[in-house]
Amino acid sequence: MRSSKPLVLLLLRHEETENPRGILYGQTDVPLSPVGRKKTEELVEKLSRFQIKAVYGSDLSRSSYGAKLLAERSGVPLTLTPLLREIDFGKWTGLTFKELLKIPEFRERLEHPEKIKPPGGESLKDLSERALRVVSEIKYHFPEGLVVIFSHGGLNRVLIARLLDIPLNRFFALEQRPGAINLLVFFPDSPPLLALFNAPPEIDLRPYLEYYGI
């Protein structure tokens, strides 16, 4: 039985945005829809009942909206950083999937996401390295307790893959629905545990967090 308390990362994907689906937004700053804002506010209300050490978030508004609300409600430090942004799709940004499917490199990326870097954008390796920098910072400043991260689907996928040693060619196998909740647990000198993955925001988090002493 482990005696020390772990660091528990609650890794969230933002809720739905105002803009239509089927477009590659990447680092374009699209806002949450009214429904997305309402669901985010409901989640913040639920999370504020727990003892949170800090809140981190992407500086893009669809993620920073919830991060700001939770940090203010909980009275804890807030860090908004471009390191937690969605992947930079470069010249593919803003294209519809119908347009993208006409590009041979994009079609190849669907089969081999780890090999193809969007023109003028980032590779999955680039994305994972900046995401891991944030996790290292969190582990240094908050070695135990609950830290909440408001992020994006692509970044969440690649971060979970790297932390669990899942090959990046399995990137698309790691689903992240809007509002998805993931729970990563770090004990000292142990590999991280994935205690919850792609869970809906309506889930009761109490039994999961209480199990790890939160």
Long-range contacts (C-beta under 8 A, 24 or more apart in sequence): 2-187, 2-190, 4-144, 4-187, 4-188, 5-144, 5-145, 5-212, 5-213, 6-144, 6-185, 6-186, 6-187, 6-212, 6-213, 7-138, 7-139, 7-142, 7-143, 7-144, 7-145, 7-147, 7-185, 7-186, 8-145, 8-146, 8-147, 8-183, 8-184, 8-185, 8-186, 8-209, 8-212, 8-214, 9-135, 9-138, 9-147, 9-148, 9-149, 9-183, 9-184, 9-185, 9-186, 10-47, 10-146, 10-147, 10-148, 10-149, 10-181, 10-182, 10-183, 10-205, 11-149, 11-151, 11-156, 11-159, 11-160, 11-181, 11-182, 11-183, 11-184, 12-43, 12-66, 12-148, 12-149, 12-150, 12-151, 12-179, 12-180, 12-181, 12-182, 13-151, 13-152, 13-153, 13-156, 13-176, 13-177, 13-178, 13-179, 13-180, 14-40, 14-58, 14-62, 14-63, 14-65, 14-66, 14-150, 14-151, 14-152, 14-178, 14-179, 15-39, 15-40, 15-62, 15-66, 15-178, 15-179, 15-201, 16-178, 16-179, 17-62, 22-96, 22-97, 22-98, 23-94, 23-95, 23-96, 23-97, 24-89, 24-92, 24-93, 24-94, 24-95, 24-96, 24-97, 24-100, 25-86, 25-93, 25-94, 26-86, 26-87, 26-88, 26-89, 26-90, 26-92, 26-93, 26-121, 27-60, 27-85, 27-86, 27-87, 27-88, 27-89, 27-93, 28-93, 28-94, 29-60, 29-61, 29-62, 30-61, 30-62, 31-61, 31-62, 31-65, 32-61, 32-62, 32-65, 36-62, 36-178, 37-65, 39-179, 39-201, 40-65, 40-66, 40-69, 40-179, 41-69, 42-201, 43-179, 43-201, 44-69, 44-70, 44-73, 45-73, 46-205, 47-74, 47-148, 47-205, 48-73, 48-74, 50-146, 50-205, 50-209, 50-214, 51-145, 51-146, 51-214, 52-76, 52-145, 52-146, 52-147, 52-148, 53-142, 53-145, 53-146, 53-147, 54-78, 54-79, 54-138, 54-141, 54-142, 54-147, 54-148, 55-79, 55-147, 55-148, 55-149, 55-150, 56-80, 56-81, 56-84, 56-134, 56-138, 56-147, 56-148, 56-149, 56-150, 57-81, 57-84, 57-149, 57-150, 57-151, 58-82, 58-84, 58-85, 58-86, 58-150, 58-151, 58-152, 58-155, 59-84, 59-85, 60-85, 60-86, 60-152, 62-152, 63-150, 63-151, 63-152, 64-150, 66-150, 67-148, 67-150, 70-148, 70-150, 81-134, 83-130, 83-131, 83-133, 83-134, 84-131, 84-134, 84-149, 84-150, 84-151, 84-152, 84-155, 85-152, 85-155, 86-152, 86-153, 86-154, 86-155, 87-118, 87-121, 87-122, 87-124, 87-127, 87-152, 87-154, 87-155, 87-158, 88-118, 88-120, 88-121, 88-122, 89-118, 89-121, 89-122, 90-118, 90-119, 90-120, 90-121, 90-122, 91-118, 91-119, 91-120, 91-121, 92-118, 92-119, 92-121, 93-121, 110-172, 112-169, 113-168, 113-169, 113-171, 113-172, 114-167, 114-168, 114-169, 114-171, 115-169, 124-158, 124-168, 124-171, 125-168, 127-154, 127-155, 127-158, 128-158, 128-159, 128-161, 128-162, 128-168, 131-155, 131-158, 131-159, 131-162, 132-159, 132-162, 132-163, 135-159, 135-163, 139-186, 143-188, 145-214, 146-209, 146-214, 153-180, 156-180, 156-182, 160-184, 160-194, 160-197, 163-192, 163-194, 164-191, 164-192, 164-194, 174-198, 181-205, 183-208, 183-209, 185-212
